[in-house]
Amino acid sequence: MLLIASNADARLLLTGLLEEAGYAVYAVRDAIDALQTIGRRLPDAVVLGGGSSGADSLALLTALRTDTETRDVAAVILTGVQVHSAATGRHTGPTMLLREPVSADTVLAAVDDLTRATPMDRVACRQLKRSLLILSETQKRIIDGDGDGVDQMLAVINRLHPAVLGIDHKGAVVAASRGAEALTGYDRQELSSMSVFDATFGADLPLARSWQAHAEGRRSTGTVSVRDRAGRLLRMHTAAGSVLPGLGALAMAYVSELRIEN
């Protein structure tokens, strides 16, 4: 969630409310900061208000809807009367215009409604891209071939909220993010005892195929089915890539639960 509010009190109030509701919030003060941030953060939703100018609202909404990466991002725009009229003709895509003053609970309800309506495929693709962007930015700060650098990368992967596995050159899982634990139902110790070639949560070992495609230089993104610890069959998008010499990453993003026929 990207929150833009020039008023500090509004930022604190809305950030607290959205985080309590389970959203991971990145807050900035103005549309300029937001426009510089969107490409790096790839948010699933944007809330703009709390003292932001009408010009900022219109510029940000236009930028969101003209970029293929963000054209379907949920946007809740808090507006004044004049801006509300000007913006009404531009709110293609999942947009809700709320005329200020408006309660924080109303803002939260609008965010919930719009994000629930976003196709899970699009959410999963953005989640994958966010994971790879985080790893890419981390890689830039680490010296290739440095043993400490590998340890740093493993520590970063372990802390990630998206589902990411760190995999060594033999295919062994050497790091597992919090998101990977939550998605598969296995804890980090259990995941770290597996490899992509014999992962017990694989349905016909699709992770092995994804990883093999990456190792052979073929397309390293795709959709696979994975059976979690509870026995549910999940459809997920995956992407694989090298992050340091001898260390790769396999990112996973939940799409839907698959029906298991008896």
C-alpha positions in Angstrom: 0.0 0.0 0.0 1.3 3.4 -1.0 -0.1 6.3 1.1 0.4 9.9 0.1 -0.5 12.6 2.6 1.2 15.9 3.1 -0.4 16.3 6.5 1.7 14.4 9.1 -1.3 13.7 11.4 -3.2 12.3 8.5 -0.3 10.1 7.5 0.1 8.7 11.0 -3.7 8.1 11.4 -4.2 6.4 8.1 -0.9 4.4 8.3 -1.9 3.0 11.7 -5.4 2.1 10.6 -4.2 0.4 7.4 -1.5 -1.5 9.2 -3.9 -2.7 11.8 -6.1 -4.0 9.0 -3.1 -6.1 7.7 -1.7 -3.8 4.9 2.0 -3.2 4.6 2.1 0.6 4.2 4.8 2.8 2.7 4.0 6.5 3.4 5.3 9.6 1.5 4.5 13.3 1.7 3.6 14.3 -1.9 2.9 13.1 -5.4 6.5 13.7 -6.5 7.8 11.2 -4.0 5.0 8.9 -4.9 5.8 9.0 -8.6 9.4 8.2 -7.9 8.4 5.4 -5.6 5.7 3.6 -7.6 8.1 2.0 -10.1 10.3 0.6 -7.3 7.5 -0.5 -4.9 4.8 -1.6 -7.3 2.0 -1.2 -4.8 -1.3 -3.1 -5.0 -3.2 0.0 -3.8 -2.7 3.8 -3.5 -4.4 6.2 -1.1 -3.9 9.9 -1.8 -5.3 12.6 0.5 -4.7 14.2 3.8 -3.7 17.7 2.6 -2.5 16.8 -0.9 -3.3 19.3 -3.6 -5.8 18.8 -6.3 -3.1 19.0 -9.0 -1.2 16.2 -7.2 -4.3 14.0 -7.1 -4.9 14.4 -10.9 -1.3 14.0 -11.9 -0.9 10.8 -9.8 -4.2 9.3 -11.1 -3.2 10.0 -14.7 0.3 8.5 -14.1 -1.2 5.3 -12.6 -3.7 4.8 -15.4 -1.2 5.3 -18.3 1.4 2.8 -17.0 0.7 -0.8 -17.9 2.2 -1.9 -14.6 -0.1 0.1 -12.5 -3.2 0.7 -14.6 -5.2 -1.8 -12.5 -3.8 -0.7 -9.1 -6.6 0.2 -6.7 -6.7 4.0 -6.0 -8.6 5.8 -3.3 -8.4 9.6 -3.9 -9.5 12.0 -1.2 -10.6 15.2 -3.0 -12.2 18.6 -2.5 -15.4 19.5 -4.4 -13.6 21.1 -7.5 -11.1 18.3 -7.8 -13.8 15.7 -7.4 -15.6 17.1 -10.5 -12.3 17.3 -12.6 -11.2 13.8 -11.6 -14.6 12.1 -12.3 -13.8 11.7 -16.0 -10.4 10.2 -15.4 -11.1 7.5 -13.0 -10.9 4.5 -15.3 -9.7 1.4 -13.6 -10.4 0.6 -9.9 -10.7 4.1 -8.5 -12.8 5.5 -5.7 -13.1 9.3 -5.2 -14.1 10.3 -1.7 -15.0 13.9 -1.0 -13.3 15.3 2.1 -13.9 15.4 5.0 -14.1 11.7 5.3 -13.6 9.2 8.2 -10.6 6.9 8.3 -13.0 3.9 8.5 -14.6 5.0 5.2 -11.2 5.1 3.6 -10.4 1.6 4.9 -13.7 0.2 3.6 -13.0 1.7 0.1 -9.5 0.2 0.1 -10.9 -3.2 1.1 -13.6 -3.1 -1.6 -11.2 -2.2 -4.4 -8.4 -4.6 -3.5 -10.8 -7.5 -3.2 -11.9 -6.8 -6.7 -8.4 -6.8 -8.1 -7.7 -10.1 -10.1 -5.4 -12.3 -8.1 -3.2 -13.0 -11.2 -2.3 -9.3 -11.4 -1.6 -9.1 -7.6 0.6 -12.2 -7.8 2.6 -10.8 -10.8 3.2 -7.6 -8.9 4.2 -9.5 -5.8 6.7 -11.5 -7.8 8.2 -8.4 -9.3 8.5 -6.7 -5.9 10.4 -9.8 -4.6 12.8 -9.6 -7.5 13.3 -5.9 -7.2 14.1 -6.3 -3.5 16.7 -8.9 -4.3 18.1 -6.9 -7.1 18.5 -3.8 -4.9 20.2 -5.9 -2.2 22.5 -7.5 -4.8 23.8 -4.0 -5.7 24.9 -3.4 -2.2 26.8 -6.7 -1.9 30.2 -7.5 -3.4 30.1 -10.5 -5.6 32.0 -13.5 -4.3 32.2 -12.2 -0.7 31.3 -14.8 1.8 29.8 -12.2 4.1 27.8 -11.0 1.1 26.2 -14.4 0.7 25.3 -14.4 4.4 23.8 -10.9 4.0 21.6 -12.1 1.1 20.5 -15.2 3.0 19.5 -12.9 6.0 17.5 -10.6 3.7 15.7 -13.6 2.1 14.8 -15.0 5.5 13.2 -11.7 6.6 11.1 -11.2 3.4 7.3 -11.1 3.6 6.9 -12.4 0.0 7.4 -16.1 -0.5 11.1 -16.6 -1.6 13.4 -19.6 -1.3 17.2 -19.2 -1.5 18.7 -22.1 -3.4 22.4 -23.1 -3.8 24.1 -24.5 -6.9 23.0 -28.0 -5.9 19.4 -27.1 -5.6 19.3 -27.2 -1.8 17.1 -24.7 0.0 19.4 -22.6 2.1 17.1 -19.8 3.0 13.3 -19.5 3.3 11.4 -16.3 3.8 8.6 -15.7 6.3 6.3 -15.6 3.3 7.4 -19.0 2.2 6.6 -20.4 5.6 3.2 -18.8 5.6 2.4 -20.0 2.0 3.6 -23.6 2.3 2.7 -24.3 5.9 6.2 -25.6 6.6 8.6 -23.8 8.9 12.1 -22.6 7.9 13.9 -25.6 9.4 11.7 -28.0 7.4 12.0 -26.0 4.2 15.8 -25.8 4.6 16.0 -29.6 4.8 14.5 -29.9 1.3 15.8 -29.2 -2.2 13.8 -28.1 -5.3 14.2 -31.6 -6.7 12.6 -33.4 -3.8 10.5 -30.8 -2.0 7.8 -32.6 -0.1 5.3 -29.8 -0.9 5.7 -30.2 -4.7 2.8 -31.5 -6.7 4.7 -33.5 -9.3 7.7 -31.4 -8.4 6.9 -28.3 -10.4 9.4 -26.3 -8.5 12.1 -28.6 -9.9 10.9 -27.8 -13.4 10.9 -24.1 -12.8 14.4 -24.2 -11.4 15.7 -26.4 -14.2 14.3 -24.0 -16.8 16.3 -21.2 -15.0 19.4 -23.3 -14.8 19.2 -24.0 -18.6 18.7 -20.4 -19.5 15.1 -21.0 -20.5 12.1 -19.0 -19.4 12.2 -18.8 -15.6 8.7 -17.6 -14.9 5.5 -19.6 -15.0 2.6 -21.0 -13.1 2.8 -24.1 -11.0 0.7 -26.1 -8.5 2.0 -26.7 -5.0 0.5 -28.8 -2.3 0.9 -27.1 1.1 1.3 -28.9 4.5 -2.5 -28.9 5.0 -2.9 -30.8 1.7 -4.4 -27.9 -0.2 -3.4 -27.6 -3.8 -2.4 -24.1 -4.6 -1.9 -22.4 -8.0 1.1 -20.0 -7.9 3.2 -17.9 -10.1 6.9 -18.4 -9.8 10.1 -16.7 -11.0 13.7 -17.8 -10.6 16.9 -15.9 -10.9 20.5 -15.7 -9.8 21.2 -13.3 -7.0 24.9 -14.0 -6.3 27.4 -16.5 -7.6 26.3 -19.9 -6.5 23.1 -18.6 -5.0 19.7 -18.3 -6.7 16.2 -17.3 -5.6 12.9 -18.8 -6.4 10.0 -16.5 -5.7 6.4 -17.7 -5.4 3.1 -15.8 -5.4 -0.3 -17.3 -4.5 -3.0 -17.1 -7.2 -5.8 -19.4 -6.1 -6.6 -22.7 -4.5 -7.2 -25.5 -6.9 -10.1 -27.9 -6.6 -9.1 -31.4 -5.9 -11.4 -33.9 -7.6 -12.1 -37.2 -5.8 
